[in-house]
């Protein structure tokens, strides 16, 4: 089982349940789900221009946007890679 947690770079990281338990045992602290900070999911749609997407990333301090009503996403790294391919 895996979980997705916010990381210090305004993105998300995957972590296994086993690793979470190991860390909790090491520090002797158990955190409840309600204490985990919630971060709103930022979305975009097919009408967004590249400029709109980048602006939204800056305004929301995130490196990833989710395409509305899908599981698809775009990250800043994908944008940079495509720019370098040109």
N, C-alpha and C positions, 0 to 999 in steps of 0.2 A: 504494500500500500504506500502511496506517495501523497504528498501534500504540496501545495504551492504557497510560498510565503513571500512577503515583500522583502526586498534586499535594500541595502543603503544606496543603491544607484537608481532609485525610482523605478525599478523593474521587479521581476519576480524570479524566484529560484525554486527548484524542486527539491524536496527533502523526504527521505523515507520515514515511516513511522518508527522504525527501529532506531534510526539516528536521533530522532526527537526524544525518544525514551532514554537513550544513552546520555544525551546532553542533560536532560532533566535529572537523571540519577547523579551525574558528575557534580552538578551545582546544587543538588538537594532542594531544588525549587520546582514545583509543579504549577504550571500556568493553565488556567481554564480557557476554554475557547472564547468566552465572552471578553477576556482581557486582551485578545489578539487584536491589534489595530486593524480597522477596516479601511480598505482603499477602494474607492469607487472605480468601476470599470469604464474606461473611456472608449467610445466607439466612433466609427466613421462610416460613411456610406459611399456608394458608387459615384455620387455626384461631387465628391470632394476632389479638389485639384491637389497636386503634390504640395503646393504652397499651403493649402488649407490643412493638410495632414501635418506638415512640419509645424505650422503655427499652433495647431491643437496640441502637439507634443510639448512645445515650449510652454504654452499657457497652463497646461495641466501637469507639468513637470513629470512626464512619463516618457519612456523610450519605446512603448508598444501601444498600438491601437487595435481594437478588435473590430472586424467588419460586422456591421449590424446584422443580427439574426443568423449568424453563422459562427463557426469555430475558427474561421480564418483570421489572420492578423497581419500587421505590418510592423516592422521594427525599424529603428533608425539605421541599424546596420545594413538591412536590406536596401534601403534607399541609397546609402553610401556606396554599396557594392554596385548597384545599377548605374550610378553616376560615373563610377570608375570604368565601367565596361564601355561607356560611350566614346 
